[in-house]
Amino acid sequence: MDGKGSSTTSNDNLTPPPIKLESFQTVSNYVKALLNTPTRLVDRVLARSLDEVELVEVKKQSRHEMKKTLSWWDLMWFGLGSVIGSGIFVLTGLEVKEHVGPAVVLSYVISGISAMLSVFCYTEFAVEIPVAGGSFAYLRVELGDFVAYIAAGNILLEYVIGGAAVARSFTSYFATLCNQESDKFLIKANGLANNYNQLDPIAVVALTIIYIFAMLSTKGSSRLNYVASIIHVVVLSFIIIAGLTKADAKNYSDFLPFGPRGIFQSAAVLFFAYVGFDAVSTMAEETKNPGRDIPIGLVGSMILITFIYCMMAVTLCLMQNFTQVDDKAAFSIAFEAVGMRWAKYIVSLGALKGMVSVLLVGAVGQARYLTHIARTQLLPLWLARVNQRTGTPINATVVMLVGTAIVAFFTSLDILANLLSISTLFLFSLVALALLVRRYYVKGVTTRSNFAKFIVCIALILGSSAASAIFWSKTTNWIPFTITSSLWFAGTLGIWLLVPLAKKPKVWGVPLVPFLPSASIGINIFLLGSIDIASFRRFGIWTAVLLVYYLLVGLHASYDIAKAHKEKKNQPEIDTELKLDEENNVPLSVMN
């Protein structure tokens, strides 16, 4: 009992006293803060955190440590469980029938390559900065406080929409398992707008049960995911093997019915099928040996996932002509069409198992993102609390459950899938850019001349990638792409030849830098050019909402925290390794 008591005392002693947010103490203070918004915004845009701050000071805001219980084996199955869900089972049929035909396998290859490049970038960061904040923490360190916040808002949007989309798919396959039409259990609300009037109570119930499980234990969630994922892989193997026994090569006679544009248009949407692996990076804080376990778990699971997706896409298009593929429950209906009606129940059960895993891993990842964002006080600090008994962020989990359930209850799957792809591609581009900054720019190490060359090269990479996306959406002429791809290569080669490395990874690093992260930027931005305008409008509206909140609340909370850290910086007893780099100056102890 004494041991337990001393442990609690020790944990409490590690918790710093809460920092008072001066801007919100009185109405007068808040008005003054608003009047100083331009100055404070410039300060926050230029501010950068340090690895050590994210690893030590920010984590202390949760009061209690998350339990380190995960190995590479857990991460591998979390990777499989987080990705293989509604994307392959639902979106494959929709894209085959409407946009790409049998060439969907090429769409999966392209989106898989893009996802793998992003996996490499995430892995290096997760090994070096193993905290629950995932990409939010990575961007805070390399691209600054403001960029990290905008990305964080889209991270949260990604997870809410992803969870809602999978929950909606769960209802469709549950109906199929019950031998009903896929929309049988949806409730029509005539007074609501189209795409928001098919209410889904089953999705809400499924989300609630899974999120409660995620609150109880991370290790317990891992075990549930492990069992569900094994069953899922067995079902996927059955789909591929049994489906190929009914293959008809004639169904591949018209391989590219919608032309090459359809391949990339579908790749942008099917990227949704790979979304989820970034949730695994948020579990780095709970991993026993991040330097070994994270690379094995993330990269290994993504290789297996890409192979499974391609094989399933080929199998579907060999079983049925693309014009006959069902756009809601493609694999179940395909087996019924080839005379294996009994098999559709196995497929539906396997799909449901996969979706349970995706929802479970998503619930764990969502809460950890929100927890770390709240640790920085960009959101209320009570969201950062980790429950001492369960070692999980219960408050953050409940908030994410409410948001995801509301979206799942009202919004149709096609709206969710397109919007999710934008948020994800945007985020992954930023993480790849942050990796280039991490390797090639360190204040006090990189000379002004090298910094100028680096900025020019980055501008070439980003500009040429954006131009490729715009040309793709406007023209079928290939000549502009030869120019933009040449500019992209020149920018990447320029970094490699002209800018020396400023920092090397301590444990595990991305290979072929700068080419691999630059390729990730190029592919992600290019795929954005294939997404519909309506989805960009929704993305823009959400980003505007984030900006308004930031200017009214988040900016001033962040500024107050930074001011408090600056005051600590002037106290000689404070360890320099724990200082926030508010003036973009790297402490000498870190540089060495």
C-alpha positions as CSV (number, residue, x, y, z in Angstrom):
1,M,0.0,0.0,0.0
2,D,2.9,2.3,0.8
3,G,4.4,1.6,-2.6
4,K,1.2,2.5,-4.3
5,G,0.8,5.7,-2.3
6,S,4.4,6.8,-3.0
7,S,3.8,6.1,-6.7
8,T,0.8,8.4,-6.8
9,T,2.7,11.1,-4.9
10,S,5.6,10.8,-7.3
11,N,3.3,11.2,-10.3
12,D,1.6,14.2,-8.7
13,N,5.0,15.9,-8.1
14,L,5.8,15.5,-11.7
15,T,2.7,17.5,-12.6
16,P,3.5,21.2,-13.1
17,P,1.1,23.7,-11.6
18,P,-1.4,24.9,-14.2
19,I,-0.4,28.0,-16.1
20,K,-2.8,30.8,-15.8
21,L,-4.1,32.1,-19.1
22,E,-3.7,35.8,-18.6
23,S,-5.7,36.8,-21.7
24,F,-8.8,35.2,-20.3
25,Q,-8.6,36.4,-16.6
26,T,-10.9,39.5,-17.2
27,V,-12.9,41.0,-20.0
28,S,-10.4,43.9,-20.2
29,N,-7.5,41.5,-20.6
30,Y,-9.4,39.6,-23.4
31,V,-10.1,42.9,-25.3
32,K,-6.4,43.9,-25.1
33,A,-5.5,40.4,-26.4
34,L,-7.8,40.8,-29.3
35,L,-6.3,44.2,-30.1
36,N,-2.9,42.6,-30.2
37,T,-4.0,39.7,-32.4
38,P,-1.7,40.7,-35.4
39,T,1.5,40.9,-33.3
40,R,0.6,37.7,-31.5
41,L,-0.2,35.9,-34.7
42,V,3.3,36.7,-36.1
43,D,4.8,35.4,-32.9
44,R,3.0,32.2,-33.1
45,V,3.6,31.6,-36.8
46,L,7.4,31.8,-36.1
47,A,7.4,29.8,-32.9
48,R,8.7,26.3,-32.9
49,S,8.7,23.7,-30.1
50,L,11.5,21.2,-29.3
51,D,11.6,17.4,-29.2
52,E,12.3,17.6,-25.5
53,V,9.4,19.9,-24.8
54,E,6.9,17.5,-26.5
55,L,8.5,14.5,-24.7
56,V,8.6,16.0,-21.2
57,E,6.9,19.3,-20.4
58,V,3.8,18.9,-22.6
59,K,3.3,15.3,-21.4
60,K,3.2,16.4,-17.8
61,Q,-0.1,18.2,-18.4
62,S,-1.9,14.9,-18.4
63,R,-0.9,14.3,-14.7
64,H,-0.5,10.6,-15.2
65,E,1.6,8.6,-17.7
66,M,0.1,6.4,-20.3
67,K,1.1,2.7,-19.8
68,K,3.8,1.3,-22.0
69,T,2.3,-2.0,-23.0
70,L,2.6,-2.3,-26.8
71,S,5.2,-4.3,-28.9
72,W,5.8,-4.4,-32.6
73,W,3.4,-7.3,-32.8
74,D,0.7,-5.2,-31.3
75,L,1.5,-2.3,-33.7
76,M,1.5,-4.7,-36.7
77,W,-2.1,-5.8,-35.9
78,F,-3.1,-2.3,-35.0
79,G,-1.9,-1.3,-38.4
80,L,-3.9,-4.0,-40.1
81,G,-6.9,-3.3,-38.0
82,S,-6.8,0.4,-38.5
83,V,-6.7,0.3,-42.3
84,I,-8.6,-2.7,-43.7
85,G,-12.3,-1.8,-43.2
86,S,-15.0,0.0,-45.2
87,G,-12.6,1.3,-47.9
88,I,-11.9,-1.9,-49.6
89,F,-15.4,-3.4,-49.1
90,V,-17.5,-0.3,-50.0
91,L,-15.6,2.2,-52.0
92,T,-14.1,-0.4,-54.4
93,G,-17.5,-1.2,-55.8
94,L,-18.4,2.4,-56.2
95,E,-15.2,3.4,-58.0
96,V,-15.2,0.3,-60.3
97,K,-18.7,1.0,-61.5
98,E,-18.5,4.8,-61.8
99,H,-14.9,5.9,-62.5
100,V,-12.3,3.2,-63.3
101,G,-13.5,-0.3,-64.1
102,P,-11.0,-3.2,-63.8
103,A,-8.1,-0.7,-63.7
104,V,-9.0,-0.2,-60.1
105,V,-6.0,-2.4,-59.2
106,L,-3.7,0.4,-60.6
107,S,-5.6,2.9,-58.5
108,Y,-4.9,0.8,-55.4
109,V,-1.2,0.6,-56.4
110,I,-0.9,4.4,-56.8
111,S,-2.7,5.2,-53.6
112,G,-0.7,2.4,-51.9
113,I,2.6,3.9,-53.0
114,S,1.5,7.3,-51.7
115,A,0.5,5.8,-48.4
116,M,3.8,3.9,-48.1
117,L,5.8,7.1,-48.7
118,S,3.8,8.8,-45.9
119,V,4.3,5.7,-43.6
120,F,8.1,6.2,-43.9
121,C,7.8,9.9,-43.0
122,Y,5.6,9.2,-40.0
123,T,7.9,6.4,-38.8
124,E,11.0,8.6,-38.5
125,F,9.0,11.1,-36.5
126,A,7.3,8.5,-34.3
127,V,10.7,7.0,-33.4
128,E,12.3,10.4,-32.6
129,I,9.2,11.9,-30.9
130,P,7.2,9.1,-29.4
131,V,4.3,11.0,-28.0
132,A,0.5,10.7,-28.3
133,G,0.2,13.8,-30.4
134,G,1.4,12.1,-33.6
135,S,1.6,14.5,-36.5
136,F,0.4,17.5,-34.4
137,A,3.6,17.2,-32.3
138,Y,5.8,16.6,-35.3
139,L,4.5,19.8,-37.1
140,R,4.8,21.8,-33.9
141,V,8.5,21.0,-33.8
142,E,9.3,21.6,-37.4
143,L,6.7,23.9,-39.0
144,G,5.6,25.9,-36.0
145,D,2.6,26.4,-33.7
146,F,0.2,27.9,-36.2
147,V,0.7,25.3,-39.0
148,A,0.4,22.5,-36.4
149,Y,-2.9,23.9,-35.2
150,I,-4.5,24.1,-38.7
151,A,-3.2,20.6,-39.3
152,A,-4.5,19.4,-35.9
153,G,-8.0,20.6,-36.8
154,N,-7.9,18.6,-40.0
155,I,-6.5,15.6,-38.1
156,L,-9.6,15.7,-35.9
157,L,-11.8,16.2,-38.9
158,E,-10.1,13.2,-40.6
159,Y,-10.8,10.9,-37.6
160,V,-14.4,12.1,-37.0
161,I,-15.2,11.6,-40.7
162,G,-13.3,8.3,-41.0
163,G,-15.0,6.9,-37.9
164,A,-18.4,8.0,-39.2
165,A,-17.8,6.6,-42.7
166,V,-16.8,3.2,-41.3
167,A,-19.8,3.2,-38.9
168,R,-22.2,3.9,-41.9
169,S,-20.6,1.0,-43.8
170,F,-21.0,-1.2,-40.7
171,T,-24.8,-0.7,-41.0
172,S,-24.8,-1.5,-44.8
173,Y,-23.0,-4.8,-44.3
174,F,-25.0,-5.7,-41.2
175,A,-28.1,-5.4,-43.3
176,T,-26.6,-7.6,-46.0
177,L,-25.7,-10.2,-43.3
178,C,-29.4,-10.1,-42.2
179,N,-30.4,-10.8,-45.9
180,Q,-31.8,-7.3,-46.3
181,E,-31.1,-4.4,-48.8
182,S,-28.0,-2.5,-47.8
183,D,-30.0,0.6,-46.8
184,K,-32.8,-1.3,-45.1
185,F,-32.0,-0.1,-41.5
186,L,-31.6,3.6,-42.5
187,I,-34.4,6.0,-41.4
188,K,-35.6,8.5,-44.1
189,A,-36.0,12.0,-42.8
190,N,-37.8,14.0,-45.5
191,G,-37.3,17.4,-43.9
192,L,-33.5,17.2,-44.2
193,A,-31.3,17.9,-47.2
194,N,-30.2,15.1,-49.6
195,N,-27.1,13.2,-48.4
196,Y,-28.0,14.2,-44.8
197,N,-31.5,12.7,-44.6
198,Q,-30.6,8.9,-44.2
199,L,-30.4,8.6,-40.4
200,D,-28.3,5.7,-39.1
201,P,-29.0,4.7,-35.5
202,I,-27.1,1.4,-35.8
203,A,-23.9,3.3,-36.5
204,V,-24.4,5.3,-33.3
205,V,-24.9,2.2,-31.2
206,A,-21.8,0.5,-32.7
207,L,-19.6,3.5,-32.1
208,T,-20.8,3.8,-28.5
209,I,-19.9,0.2,-27.7
210,I,-16.5,0.3,-29.3
211,Y,-15.5,3.7,-27.8
212,I,-16.4,2.4,-24.3
213,F,-14.1,-0.5,-24.8
214,A,-11.3,1.9,-26.0
215,M,-11.7,3.9,-22.7
216,L,-11.1,0.8,-20.5
217,S,-7.7,-0.4,-21.6
218,T,-5.2,0.1,-24.5
219,K,-3.8,-3.4,-24.0
220,G,-7.3,-4.8,-23.9
221,S,-8.1,-3.0,-27.1
222,S,-5.0,-4.5,-28.6
223,R,-6.1,-8.0,-27.7
224,L,-9.6,-7.4,-29.1
225,N,-8.1,-6.0,-32.3
226,Y,-5.7,-8.9,-32.6
227,V,-8.5,-11.5,-32.5
228,A,-10.7,-9.5,-34.8
229,S,-7.9,-8.9,-37.3
230,I,-6.9,-12.6,-37.4
231,I,-10.5,-13.5,-38.3
232,H,-10.5,-10.7,-40.8
233,V,-7.4,-11.9,-42.6
234,V,-8.8,-15.4,-42.8
235,V,-12.0,-14.0,-44.4
236,L,-10.0,-11.9,-46.9
237,S,-8.0,-15.0,-47.9
238,F,-11.3,-16.8,-48.4
239,I,-12.6,-14.0,-50.6
240,I,-9.5,-14.0,-52.8
241,I,-9.2,-17.8,-53.2
242,A,-12.9,-18.6,-53.5
243,G,-13.4,-15.6,-55.8
244,L,-10.6,-16.6,-58.2
245,T,-12.2,-20.0,-58.6
246,K,-15.1,-18.1,-60.3
247,A,-12.8,-15.8,-62.4
248,D,-13.7,-15.0,-66.0
249,A,-11.0,-13.4,-68.1
250,K,-13.7,-11.9,-70.3
251,N,-14.5,-9.4,-67.6
252,Y,-11.0,-7.9,-68.1
253,S,-11.5,-7.4,-71.8
254,D,-12.3,-3.7,-71.3
255,F,-9.6,-2.9,-68.7
256,L,-9.7,0.9,-69.0
257,P,-13.2,1.9,-69.8
258,F,-13.0,5.4,-68.3
259,G,-9.5,6.2,-69.6
260,P,-6.3,7.0,-67.5
261,R,-8.0,10.0,-65.8
262,G,-10.3,7.5,-64.0
263,I,-7.3,5.7,-62.5
264,F,-6.1,8.8,-60.7
265,Q,-9.5,10.1,-59.8
266,S,-10.2,6.7,-58.1
267,A,-6.8,6.7,-56.5
268,A,-7.6,10.0,-54.8
269,V,-10.9,8.5,-53.4
270,L,-9.5,5.0,-52.6
271,F,-6.7,6.6,-50.6
272,F,-9.4,6.5,-48.0
273,A,-8.9,2.7,-47.9
274,Y,-5.4,3.3,-46.5
275,V,-6.3,5.9,-44.0
276,G,-5.8,4.9,-40.4
277,F,-2.1,3.9,-40.1
278,D,-1.3,7.4,-38.7
279,A,-3.4,6.4,-35.7
280,V,-0.7,3.8,-34.9
281,S,1.9,6.6,-34.6
282,T,-0.2,8.1,-31.8
283,M,0.5,4.9,-29.8
284,A,4.2,5.5,-29.8
285,E,3.9,6.9,-26.3
286,E,2.6,3.5,-25.2
287,T,5.2,1.5,-27.1
288,K,7.9,-0.4,-25.1
289,N,10.7,0.1,-27.7
290,P,9.7,2.8,-30.3
291,G,13.0,2.6,-32.2
292,R,12.5,-1.0,-33.0
293,D,8.8,-1.6,-32.8
294,I,7.4,1.3,-34.8
295,P,9.3,0.7,-38.1
296,I,8.5,-3.0,-38.0
297,G,4.8,-2.4,-37.1
298,L,4.0,0.4,-39.5
299,V,6.0,-0.6,-42.6
300,G,5.3,-4.3,-42.3
301,S,1.6,-3.8,-42.0
302,M,1.4,-1.4,-44.9
303,I,3.2,-3.8,-47.3
304,L,0.8,-6.6,-46.4
305,I,-2.2,-4.3,-46.7
306,T,-1.3,-3.1,-50.2
307,F,-0.8,-6.6,-51.4
308,I,-4.2,-7.7,-50.0
309,Y,-6.0,-4.7,-51.6
310,C,-4.6,-5.3,-55.0
311,M,-5.5,-9.0,-54.9
312,M,-9.1,-8.2,-53.8
313,A,-9.5,-5.6,-56.5
314,V,-8.4,-8.1,-59.2
315,T,-10.6,-10.8,-57.8
316,L,-13.7,-8.6,-57.8
317,C,-13.3,-7.5,-61.4
318,L,-12.6,-11.1,-62.6
319,M,-15.8,-12.3,-60.9
320,Q,-18.2,-9.7,-62.4
321,N,-18.2,-7.3,-65.3
322,F,-17.6,-3.8,-64.0
323,T,-21.0,-2.6,-65.1
324,Q,-22.7,-5.1,-62.8
325,V,-20.7,-4.5,-59.7
326,D,-22.8,-3.3,-56.8
327,D,-21.8,0.1,-55.5
328,K,-22.7,-0.5,-51.8
329,A,-21.8,-4.2,-51.0
330,A,-19.7,-5.2,-53.9
331,F,-18.1,-8.4,-52.7
332,S,-21.2,-9.8,-51.1
333,I,-23.3,-9.3,-54.2
334,A,-20.5,-10.5,-56.5
335,F,-20.5,-13.9,-54.8
336,E,-24.3,-14.1,-55.0
337,A,-24.0,-13.3,-58.7
338,V,-21.7,-16.2,-59.4
339,G,-23.9,-18.7,-57.7
340,M,-22.2,-18.7,-54.2
341,R,-25.0,-17.1,-52.3
342,W,-23.9,-18.7,-49.1
343,A,-20.5,-17.0,-49.3
344,K,-22.0,-13.5,-49.1
345,Y,-22.7,-14.1,-45.4
346,I,-19.0,-14.9,-44.8
347,V,-18.0,-11.8,-46.7
348,S,-20.4,-9.6,-44.7
349,L,-19.3,-11.1,-41.4
350,G,-15.6,-10.5,-42.4
351,A,-16.4,-6.9,-43.4
352,L,-18.1,-6.3,-40.0
353,K,-15.1,-7.8,-38.2
354,G,-12.8,-5.5,-40.1
355,M,-14.9,-2.4,-39.4
356,V,-14.9,-3.2,-35.7
357,S,-11.1,-3.1,-35.8
358,V,-11.0,0.1,-37.8
359,L,-13.4,1.8,-35.4
360,L,-11.5,0.5,-32.4
361,V,-8.1,1.7,-33.5
362,G,-9.6,5.0,-34.7
363,A,-11.1,5.5,-31.3
364,V,-7.8,5.0,-29.6
365,G,-5.9,7.3,-32.1
366,Q,-8.5,10.1,-32.0
367,A,-8.4,10.4,-28.3
368,R,-4.6,10.6,-28.2
369,Y,-4.5,13.3,-30.8
370,L,-7.0,15.3,-28.9
371,T,-5.2,14.7,-25.6
372,H,-1.9,16.1,-26.9
373,I,-3.5,19.1,-28.6
374,A,-5.2,19.9,-25.2
375,R,-1.8,19.5,-23.4
376,T,-0.6,22.6,-25.3
377,Q,-3.9,24.4,-24.1
378,L,-5.0,25.1,-27.7
379,L,-8.1,23.3,-26.4
380,P,-9.4,23.0,-22.8
381,L,-6.8,21.3,-20.5
382,W,-9.4,18.9,-19.0
383,L,-9.3,17.1,-22.4
384,A,-5.6,16.2,-21.7
385,R,-6.3,14.3,-18.5
386,V,-5.3,10.7,-18.4
387,N,-7.2,8.5,-16.0
388,Q,-4.9,7.1,-13.4
389,R,-6.7,3.7,-13.1
390,T,-7.1,2.9,-16.8
391,G,-4.1,4.8,-18.2
392,T,-6.3,6.1,-21.0
393,P,-7.6,9.6,-21.9
394,I,-11.3,9.1,-21.1
395,N,-12.4,12.8,-21.4
396,A,-11.0,13.1,-24.9
397,T,-12.5,9.7,-25.9
398,V,-16.0,10.8,-24.9
399,V,-15.8,14.1,-26.8
400,M,-14.6,12.3,-30.0
401,L,-17.4,9.7,-29.6
402,V,-20.0,12.5,-29.5
403,G,-18.7,14.2,-32.6
404,T,-18.3,11.0,-34.6
405,A,-21.7,9.7,-33.7
406,I,-23.4,12.9,-34.7
407,V,-21.7,12.9,-38.2
408,A,-22.4,9.2,-38.6
409,F,-26.1,9.6,-37.8
410,F,-26.8,12.1,-40.5
411,T,-24.2,12.0,-43.3
412,S,-24.0,9.7,-46.3
413,L,-20.8,7.7,-47.2
414,D,-19.9,9.3,-50.5
415,I,-19.8,12.8,-48.9
416,L,-17.6,11.5,-46.1
417,A,-15.2,9.6,-48.3
418,N,-14.3,12.6,-50.5
419,L,-13.9,15.0,-47.6
420,L,-11.7,12.6,-45.8
421,S,-9.3,12.2,-48.7
422,I,-8.7,15.9,-48.8
423,S,-7.9,16.2,-45.1
424,T,-5.6,13.2,-45.2
425,L,-3.7,14.1,-48.4
426,F,-3.2,17.7,-47.0
427,L,-1.9,16.3,-43.7
428,F,0.4,13.8,-45.2
429,S,1.9,16.5,-47.5
430,L,2.7,18.6,-44.4
431,V,4.3,15.7,-42.6
432,A,6.6,15.0,-45.6
433,L,7.5,18.7,-45.8
434,A,8.2,18.7,-42.0
435,L,10.6,15.8,-42.5
436,L,12.6,17.7,-45.1
437,V,12.7,20.7,-42.8
438,R,13.9,18.5,-40.0
439,R,16.8,17.0,-42.0
440,Y,17.9,20.2,-43.8
441,Y,17.2,23.2,-41.5
442,V,18.4,23.7,-37.9
443,K,18.6,27.3,-36.6
444,G,22.2,28.0,-35.8
445,V,23.5,25.1,-37.9
446,T,22.2,25.8,-41.4
447,T,23.8,28.9,-42.9
448,R,21.8,31.7,-44.5
449,S,23.1,30.7,-47.9
450,N,22.0,27.1,-47.5
451,F,18.7,28.2,-46.0
452,A,18.0,30.4,-49.1
453,K,18.8,27.5,-51.4
454,F,16.6,25.2,-49.4
455,I,13.6,27.6,-49.6
456,V,14.0,27.9,-53.3
457,C,14.1,24.2,-53.8
458,I,11.0,23.7,-51.5
459,A,9.2,26.3,-53.5
460,L,9.9,24.4,-56.7
461,I,8.7,21.1,-55.2
462,L,5.5,22.6,-53.9
463,G,4.8,24.9,-56.9
464,S,5.4,22.1,-59.5
465,S,3.2,19.7,-57.5
466,A,0.4,22.1,-57.2
467,A,0.7,23.0,-60.9
468,S,0.5,19.3,-61.8
469,A,-2.7,19.0,-59.8
470,I,-4.3,22.0,-61.4
471,F,-3.3,21.0,-65.0
472,W,-4.7,17.5,-64.3
473,S,-8.1,18.9,-63.3
474,K,-8.2,21.3,-66.3
475,T,-6.5,19.6,-69.3
476,T,-5.8,16.3,-71.0
477,N,-2.6,17.6,-72.6
478,W,0.5,15.8,-71.3
479,I,3.0,18.5,-72.2
480,P,2.5,20.6,-69.1
481,F,3.2,17.5,-66.9
482,T,6.7,17.1,-68.5
483,I,7.5,20.7,-67.5
484,T,6.1,20.4,-63.9
485,S,7.7,17.0,-63.3
486,S,11.0,18.4,-64.5
487,L,10.7,21.3,-62.0
488,W,9.8,18.9,-59.2
489,F,12.9,16.8,-60.0
490,A,15.1,20.0,-60.2
491,G,13.9,21.1,-56.8
492,T,14.5,17.7,-55.2
493,L,17.9,17.3,-56.9
494,G,18.8,20.8,-55.7
495,I,18.3,19.9,-52.1
496,W,20.3,16.7,-52.5
497,L,23.3,18.4,-54.2
498,L,23.3,22.0,-52.8
499,V,22.0,21.8,-49.2
500,P,24.0,19.8,-46.6
501,L,22.1,17.7,-44.0
502,A,21.7,19.7,-40.8
503,K,20.4,16.8,-38.7
504,K,20.7,13.0,-38.9
505,P,18.2,10.6,-37.3
506,K,19.3,9.1,-34.0
507,V,17.8,5.7,-34.3
508,W,15.8,5.1,-37.5
509,G,15.6,7.3,-40.6
510,V,13.7,7.5,-43.9
511,P,15.9,6.2,-46.8
512,L,16.6,8.1,-50.0
513,V,16.1,11.6,-48.5
514,P,15.2,14.0,-50.0
515,F,13.7,12.0,-52.9
516,L,11.3,9.9,-50.8
517,P,9.6,12.7,-48.8
518,S,9.6,14.9,-51.9
519,A,7.8,12.2,-53.9
520,S,5.3,11.9,-51.0
521,I,4.6,15.6,-51.3
522,G,4.3,15.4,-55.1
523,I,1.9,12.4,-55.2
524,N,-0.3,13.7,-52.3
525,I,-0.7,17.1,-53.9
526,F,-1.3,15.6,-57.3
527,L,-4.0,13.4,-56.0
528,L,-5.8,16.4,-54.6
529,G,-6.3,17.6,-58.1
530,S,-8.7,14.6,-58.8
531,I,-11.1,15.5,-56.0
532,D,-14.4,17.3,-56.7
533,I,-14.9,21.0,-56.1
534,A,-17.7,20.5,-53.6
535,S,-15.4,18.6,-51.3
536,F,-12.8,21.5,-51.5
537,R,-15.6,23.9,-50.5
538,R,-16.4,21.9,-47.4
539,F,-12.7,21.6,-46.6
540,G,-12.3,25.4,-47.0
541,I,-15.3,26.1,-44.7
542,W,-13.9,23.8,-42.0
543,T,-10.5,25.4,-42.2
544,A,-12.2,28.9,-42.0
545,V,-14.0,27.7,-38.8
546,L,-10.6,26.6,-37.4
547,L,-9.0,29.9,-38.2
548,V,-11.8,31.9,-36.5
549,Y,-11.5,29.8,-33.3
550,Y,-7.7,30.2,-33.4
551,L,-7.9,34.0,-33.7
552,L,-10.4,34.3,-30.9
553,V,-9.2,31.6,-28.5
554,G,-6.4,29.3,-29.5
555,L,-3.9,32.0,-30.4
556,H,-4.2,33.9,-27.1
557,A,-4.0,30.7,-25.0
558,S,-0.9,29.6,-26.9
559,Y,0.6,33.1,-26.5
560,D,0.1,33.0,-22.8
561,I,1.7,29.6,-22.5
562,A,4.7,30.8,-24.5
563,K,5.0,33.9,-22.3
564,A,5.1,31.7,-19.2
565,H,7.8,29.6,-20.7
566,K,9.8,32.6,-21.6
567,E,9.7,33.7,-18.0
568,K,11.0,30.3,-17.0
569,K,13.7,30.6,-19.5
570,N,15.2,33.6,-17.6
571,Q,15.4,31.5,-14.4
572,P,18.9,29.9,-14.3
573,E,17.7,26.7,-12.5
574,I,15.6,25.7,-15.4
575,D,17.2,23.0,-17.6
576,T,17.9,24.4,-21.0
577,E,16.8,21.1,-22.6
578,L,13.3,21.7,-21.4
579,K,12.8,25.2,-22.9
580,L,10.3,26.0,-25.6
581,D,12.0,27.4,-28.7
582,E,9.8,30.5,-28.8
583,E,12.4,32.6,-30.6
584,N,13.4,29.9,-33.0
585,N,16.8,29.5,-31.2
586,V,18.0,26.0,-30.5
587,P,19.6,25.6,-27.0
588,L,23.3,24.8,-27.2
589,S,22.8,21.5,-25.3
590,V,20.4,20.3,-28.1
591,M,22.7,21.4,-30.9
592,N,25.5,19.5,-29.4
